[in-house]
Amino acid sequence: MERSAKPAWPFPALDIPLSLVERSFDPAAGFKSASAVPGIALPEDLSAAVPSRQAAYLAGRLCAGDALAHAGSAVRHVARDRAGMPLWPAGYCGSITHTGTLAGAVVVSGKSCRGVGLDFEDVGNPDVAAEIAELILTDRDRRTIADNPALDAATATLLVFSLKESLYKAISPFLEADTGFEDAEIVRAEGGRAGLRLRRALGPALPEGLELPGVYTLSDDLVRTLVLLD
């Protein structure tokens, strides 16, 4: 696995500077290459994990370190809290994601926004998308994606799923209530730009009706989404 990666930006432009890094990884490699990466240790709960999970963790942490460096941070290590969530260096917020063979991380200065969420999803079986649709789509979600003729049903469902995953990552430091897919709705999704709205209050910093901007990009095999908490 390469030691460093250059920034990438697959999304429509945003008006704040973000550093995003992606890297491919071999899911069969496990954590055996970690010894060559100073500052990265395999958490105890992943010591017995399958190689693909270990490789994904290493790739994600490498992306996070590179993204921090590109954002200007002198600290490149991303710790974990007791729940396993990333702990970013003071003055920065970020998000890590991975699919079967691709990892990514995004970092932004805490002066630019309060939170950011990044999510990658492999495009899978349309039948699976149909099954999860009932779990994740609100009535407003269905109306919003129906207004976008460029999206087929399976891709639209996966896009909503990914946007809500990114939203959760962006707001998780401020959550003071349990939450699920029904607590947010997609109010727009077209041309690579999206808007999400909270359907109920999830904490003092997350009131009902709060809207969060998002961006997305689609390919034949991957959905990428990013959501900001201003």
Contacts in CASP RR format, 6 or more apart in sequence:
PFRMAT RR
TARGET T0000
AUTHOR 0000-0000-0000
METHOD contacts of the structure
MODEL  1
MERSAKPAWPFPALDIPLSLVERSFDPAAGFKSASAVPGIALPEDLSAAV
PSRQAAYLAGRLCAGDALAHAGSAVRHVARDRAGMPLWPAGYCGSITHTG
TLAGAVVVSGKSCRGVGLDFEDVGNPDVAAEIAELILTDRDRRTIADNPA
LDAATATLLVFSLKESLYKAISPFLEADTGFEDAEIVRAEGGRAGLRLRR
ALGPALPEGLELPGVYTLSDDLVRTLVLLD
1 23 0 8 1.000
1 25 0 8 1.000
1 26 0 8 1.000
1 29 0 8 1.000
1 33 0 8 1.000
1 55 0 8 1.000
1 58 0 8 1.000
1 59 0 8 1.000
1 62 0 8 1.000
2 23 0 8 1.000
3 36 0 8 1.000
3 37 0 8 1.000
3 62 0 8 1.000
4 62 0 8 1.000
4 66 0 8 1.000
5 21 0 8 1.000
5 22 0 8 1.000
5 23 0 8 1.000
5 62 0 8 1.000
5 63 0 8 1.000
5 66 0 8 1.000
6 21 0 8 1.000
7 19 0 8 1.000
7 20 0 8 1.000
7 21 0 8 1.000
7 66 0 8 1.000
7 67 0 8 1.000
7 70 0 8 1.000
8 20 0 8 1.000
8 21 0 8 1.000
8 22 0 8 1.000
9 18 0 8 1.000
9 20 0 8 1.000
10 217 0 8 1.000
10 224 0 8 1.000
11 192 0 8 1.000
11 215 0 8 1.000
11 216 0 8 1.000
11 217 0 8 1.000
11 224 0 8 1.000
11 226 0 8 1.000
12 191 0 8 1.000
12 192 0 8 1.000
12 193 0 8 1.000
12 215 0 8 1.000
12 217 0 8 1.000
14 213 0 8 1.000
14 215 0 8 1.000
14 228 0 8 1.000
16 108 0 8 1.000
16 112 0 8 1.000
16 113 0 8 1.000
16 228 0 8 1.000
17 71 0 8 1.000
17 108 0 8 1.000
17 109 0 8 1.000
17 112 0 8 1.000
18 71 0 8 1.000
18 106 0 8 1.000
18 107 0 8 1.000
18 108 0 8 1.000
18 112 0 8 1.000
18 116 0 8 1.000
18 226 0 8 1.000
19 67 0 8 1.000
19 68 0 8 1.000
19 70 0 8 1.000
19 71 0 8 1.000
19 106 0 8 1.000
19 107 0 8 1.000
19 108 0 8 1.000
20 67 0 8 1.000
20 104 0 8 1.000
20 105 0 8 1.000
20 106 0 8 1.000
20 107 0 8 1.000
20 118 0 8 1.000
20 226 0 8 1.000
21 63 0 8 1.000
21 64 0 8 1.000
21 65 0 8 1.000
21 66 0 8 1.000
21 67 0 8 1.000
21 70 0 8 1.000
21 104 0 8 1.000
21 105 0 8 1.000
21 106 0 8 1.000
22 63 0 8 1.000
22 102 0 8 1.000
22 103 0 8 1.000
22 104 0 8 1.000
23 59 0 8 1.000
23 60 0 8 1.000
23 62 0 8 1.000
23 63 0 8 1.000
23 102 0 8 1.000
23 103 0 8 1.000
23 104 0 8 1.000
24 59 0 8 1.000
24 101 0 8 1.000
24 102 0 8 1.000
24 103 0 8 1.000
25 55 0 8 1.000
25 56 0 8 1.000
25 58 0 8 1.000
25 59 0 8 1.000
25 98 0 8 1.000
25 101 0 8 1.000
25 102 0 8 1.000
25 103 0 8 1.000
26 55 0 8 1.000
26 101 0 8 1.000
27 51 0 8 1.000
27 52 0 8 1.000
27 55 0 8 1.000
27 56 0 8 1.000
27 100 0 8 1.000
27 101 0 8 1.000
28 51 0 8 1.000
28 52 0 8 1.000
28 55 0 8 1.000
29 51 0 8 1.000
29 55 0 8 1.000
30 51 0 8 1.000
30 52 0 8 1.000
30 54 0 8 1.000
30 55 0 8 1.000
30 58 0 8 1.000
31 42 0 8 1.000
31 46 0 8 1.000
31 51 0 8 1.000
31 54 0 8 1.000
31 55 0 8 1.000
31 57 0 8 1.000
31 58 0 8 1.000
33 58 0 8 1.000
34 40 0 8 1.000
34 41 0 8 1.000
34 42 0 8 1.000
34 58 0 8 1.000
37 58 0 8 1.000
37 62 0 8 1.000
39 77 0 8 1.000
40 58 0 8 1.000
40 61 0 8 1.000
40 62 0 8 1.000
40 77 0 8 1.000
42 54 0 8 1.000
42 57 0 8 1.000
42 58 0 8 1.000
43 57 0 8 1.000
43 80 0 8 1.000
43 84 0 8 1.000
46 53 0 8 1.000
46 54 0 8 1.000
46 57 0 8 1.000
49 57 0 8 1.000
52 100 0 8 1.000
56 98 0 8 1.000
56 100 0 8 1.000
56 103 0 8 1.000
59 98 0 8 1.000
59 103 0 8 1.000
59 104 0 8 1.000
60 96 0 8 1.000
60 97 0 8 1.000
60 98 0 8 1.000
60 103 0 8 1.000
60 104 0 8 1.000
60 105 0 8 1.000
61 78 0 8 1.000
61 96 0 8 1.000
62 103 0 8 1.000
63 96 0 8 1.000
63 103 0 8 1.000
63 104 0 8 1.000
63 105 0 8 1.000
64 76 0 8 1.000
64 78 0 8 1.000
64 86 0 8 1.000
64 94 0 8 1.000
64 96 0 8 1.000
64 105 0 8 1.000
64 107 0 8 1.000
65 76 0 8 1.000
65 77 0 8 1.000
65 78 0 8 1.000
65 105 0 8 1.000
66 76 0 8 1.000
66 105 0 8 1.000
67 94 0 8 1.000
67 104 0 8 1.000
67 105 0 8 1.000
67 106 0 8 1.000
67 107 0 8 1.000
68 75 0 8 1.000
68 76 0 8 1.000
68 78 0 8 1.000
68 88 0 8 1.000
68 89 0 8 1.000
68 92 0 8 1.000
68 107 0 8 1.000
69 76 0 8 1.000
70 107 0 8 1.000
71 92 0 8 1.000
71 107 0 8 1.000
71 108 0 8 1.000
71 109 0 8 1.000
73 89 0 8 1.000
73 92 0 8 1.000
73 107 0 8 1.000
75 89 0 8 1.000
77 89 0 8 1.000
78 86 0 8 1.000
78 87 0 8 1.000
78 88 0 8 1.000
78 89 0 8 1.000
78 96 0 8 1.000
79 86 0 8 1.000
79 87 0 8 1.000
80 86 0 8 1.000
80 87 0 8 1.000
81 87 0 8 1.000
85 172 0 8 1.000
86 94 0 8 1.000
86 95 0 8 1.000
86 96 0 8 1.000
88 94 0 8 1.000
88 107 0 8 1.000
91 109 0 8 1.000
91 110 0 8 1.000
91 111 0 8 1.000
92 107 0 8 1.000
92 108 0 8 1.000
92 109 0 8 1.000
92 110 0 8 1.000
93 107 0 8 1.000
93 108 0 8 1.000
93 110 0 8 1.000
93 113 0 8 1.000
93 114 0 8 1.000
93 115 0 8 1.000
93 116 0 8 1.000
93 173 0 8 1.000
94 105 0 8 1.000
94 106 0 8 1.000
94 107 0 8 1.000
94 108 0 8 1.000
94 115 0 8 1.000
94 116 0 8 1.000
94 117 0 8 1.000
94 118 0 8 1.000
95 105 0 8 1.000
95 106 0 8 1.000
95 116 0 8 1.000
95 117 0 8 1.000
95 118 0 8 1.000
95 119 0 8 1.000
95 166 0 8 1.000
95 169 0 8 1.000
95 170 0 8 1.000
95 226 0 8 1.000
96 103 0 8 1.000
96 104 0 8 1.000
96 105 0 8 1.000
96 118 0 8 1.000
97 103 0 8 1.000
97 104 0 8 1.000
97 105 0 8 1.000
97 118 0 8 1.000
97 119 0 8 1.000
97 120 0 8 1.000
97 169 0 8 1.000
98 104 0 8 1.000
98 120 0 8 1.000
99 120 0 8 1.000
99 121 0 8 1.000
99 122 0 8 1.000
99 222 0 8 1.000
100 122 0 8 1.000
102 120 0 8 1.000
102 222 0 8 1.000
104 118 0 8 1.000
104 120 0 8 1.000
105 118 0 8 1.000
106 116 0 8 1.000
106 117 0 8 1.000
106 118 0 8 1.000
106 226 0 8 1.000
107 116 0 8 1.000
108 115 0 8 1.000
108 116 0 8 1.000
113 228 0 8 1.000
113 229 0 8 1.000
113 230 0 8 1.000
114 173 0 8 1.000
114 174 0 8 1.000
114 205 0 8 1.000
114 229 0 8 1.000
114 230 0 8 1.000
115 170 0 8 1.000
115 171 0 8 1.000
115 173 0 8 1.000
115 228 0 8 1.000
115 229 0 8 1.000
116 169 0 8 1.000
116 170 0 8 1.000
116 226 0 8 1.000
116 227 0 8 1.000
116 228 0 8 1.000
116 229 0 8 1.000
117 166 0 8 1.000
117 167 0 8 1.000
117 169 0 8 1.000
117 170 0 8 1.000
117 226 0 8 1.000
117 227 0 8 1.000
117 228 0 8 1.000
118 166 0 8 1.000
118 169 0 8 1.000
118 224 0 8 1.000
118 225 0 8 1.000
118 226 0 8 1.000
119 162 0 8 1.000
119 163 0 8 1.000
119 165 0 8 1.000
119 166 0 8 1.000
119 169 0 8 1.000
119 224 0 8 1.000
119 225 0 8 1.000
119 226 0 8 1.000
120 162 0 8 1.000
120 222 0 8 1.000
120 223 0 8 1.000
120 224 0 8 1.000
121 158 0 8 1.000
121 161 0 8 1.000
121 162 0 8 1.000
121 165 0 8 1.000
121 222 0 8 1.000
121 223 0 8 1.000
121 225 0 8 1.000
122 221 0 8 1.000
122 222 0 8 1.000
123 154 0 8 1.000
123 155 0 8 1.000
123 158 0 8 1.000
123 219 0 8 1.000
123 220 0 8 1.000
123 221 0 8 1.000
123 222 0 8 1.000
123 223 0 8 1.000
124 154 0 8 1.000
124 158 0 8 1.000
126 153 0 8 1.000
126 154 0 8 1.000
129 153 0 8 1.000
129 154 0 8 1.000
129 155 0 8 1.000
129 157 0 8 1.000
129 158 0 8 1.000
130 153 0 8 1.000
130 154 0 8 1.000
130 157 0 8 1.000
132 157 0 8 1.000
132 161 0 8 1.000
133 153 0 8 1.000
133 157 0 8 1.000
135 181 0 8 1.000
136 157 0 8 1.000
136 160 0 8 1.000
136 161 0 8 1.000
136 164 0 8 1.000
136 181 0 8 1.000
137 157 0 8 1.000
137 160 0 8 1.000
138 182 0 8 1.000
138 185 0 8 1.000
138 199 0 8 1.000
140 185 0 8 1.000
140 186 0 8 1.000
140 187 0 8 1.000
141 160 0 8 1.000
141 185 0 8 1.000
141 186 0 8 1.000
144 185 0 8 1.000
144 186 0 8 1.000
144 187 0 8 1.000
144 188 0 8 1.000
144 189 0 8 1.000
145 151 0 8 1.000
145 156 0 8 1.000
145 157 0 8 1.000
145 159 0 8 1.000
145 160 0 8 1.000
145 186 0 8 1.000
145 189 0 8 1.000
147 190 0 8 1.000
148 156 0 8 1.000
148 189 0 8 1.000
148 190 0 8 1.000
150 190 0 8 1.000
150 191 0 8 1.000
151 159 0 8 1.000
151 189 0 8 1.000
155 218 0 8 1.000
155 223 0 8 1.000
158 223 0 8 1.000
159 189 0 8 1.000
159 216 0 8 1.000
159 218 0 8 1.000
159 223 0 8 1.000
159 225 0 8 1.000
160 186 0 8 1.000
160 189 0 8 1.000
161 181 0 8 1.000
162 216 0 8 1.000
162 223 0 8 1.000
162 224 0 8 1.000
162 225 0 8 1.000
163 186 0 8 1.000
163 189 0 8 1.000
163 194 0 8 1.000
163 196 0 8 1.000
163 214 0 8 1.000
163 216 0 8 1.000
163 225 0 8 1.000
163 227 0 8 1.000
164 181 0 8 1.000
164 184 0 8 1.000
164 186 0 8 1.000
164 196 0 8 1.000
165 225 0 8 1.000
166 214 0 8 1.000
166 225 0 8 1.000
166 226 0 8 1.000
166 227 0 8 1.000
167 184 0 8 1.000
167 196 0 8 1.000
167 212 0 8 1.000
167 227 0 8 1.000
168 179 0 8 1.000
168 180 0 8 1.000
169 227 0 8 1.000
170 212 0 8 1.000
170 227 0 8 1.000
170 228 0 8 1.000
170 229 0 8 1.000
171 202 0 8 1.000
171 206 0 8 1.000
171 212 0 8 1.000
171 229 0 8 1.000
174 202 0 8 1.000
174 203 0 8 1.000
174 205 0 8 1.000
174 206 0 8 1.000
174 229 0 8 1.000
175 202 0 8 1.000
175 203 0 8 1.000
175 206 0 8 1.000
176 202 0 8 1.000
176 203 0 8 1.000
176 204 0 8 1.000
176 206 0 8 1.000
177 201 0 8 1.000
177 202 0 8 1.000
177 203 0 8 1.000
179 202 0 8 1.000
182 199 0 8 1.000
183 198 0 8 1.000
183 199 0 8 1.000
183 200 0 8 1.000
183 202 0 8 1.000
184 196 0 8 1.000
184 197 0 8 1.000
184 198 0 8 1.000
184 199 0 8 1.000
185 196 0 8 1.000
185 197 0 8 1.000
185 199 0 8 1.000
186 194 0 8 1.000
186 195 0 8 1.000
186 196 0 8 1.000
187 195 0 8 1.000
187 196 0 8 1.000
187 197 0 8 1.000
187 211 0 8 1.000
188 194 0 8 1.000
188 195 0 8 1.000
189 195 0 8 1.000
189 216 0 8 1.000
192 215 0 8 1.000
192 216 0 8 1.000
192 217 0 8 1.000
193 213 0 8 1.000
193 214 0 8 1.000
193 215 0 8 1.000
193 216 0 8 1.000
194 213 0 8 1.000
194 214 0 8 1.000
194 215 0 8 1.000
194 216 0 8 1.000
194 225 0 8 1.000
194 227 0 8 1.000
195 211 0 8 1.000
195 212 0 8 1.000
195 213 0 8 1.000
195 214 0 8 1.000
196 211 0 8 1.000
196 212 0 8 1.000
196 214 0 8 1.000
196 227 0 8 1.000
197 209 0 8 1.000
197 210 0 8 1.000
197 211 0 8 1.000
197 212 0 8 1.000
198 206 0 8 1.000
198 207 0 8 1.000
198 208 0 8 1.000
198 209 0 8 1.000
198 210 0 8 1.000
198 211 0 8 1.000
198 212 0 8 1.000
199 208 0 8 1.000
199 209 0 8 1.000
200 208 0 8 1.000
201 207 0 8 1.000
201 208 0 8 1.000
212 227 0 8 1.000
212 228 0 8 1.000
212 229 0 8 1.000
212 230 0 8 1.000
213 227 0 8 1.000
213 228 0 8 1.000
213 230 0 8 1.000
214 225 0 8 1.000
214 226 0 8 1.000
214 227 0 8 1.000
214 228 0 8 1.000
215 225 0 8 1.000
215 226 0 8 1.000
216 223 0 8 1.000
216 224 0 8 1.000
216 225 0 8 1.000
216 226 0 8 1.000
217 223 0 8 1.000
217 224 0 8 1.000
218 224 0 8 1.000
END
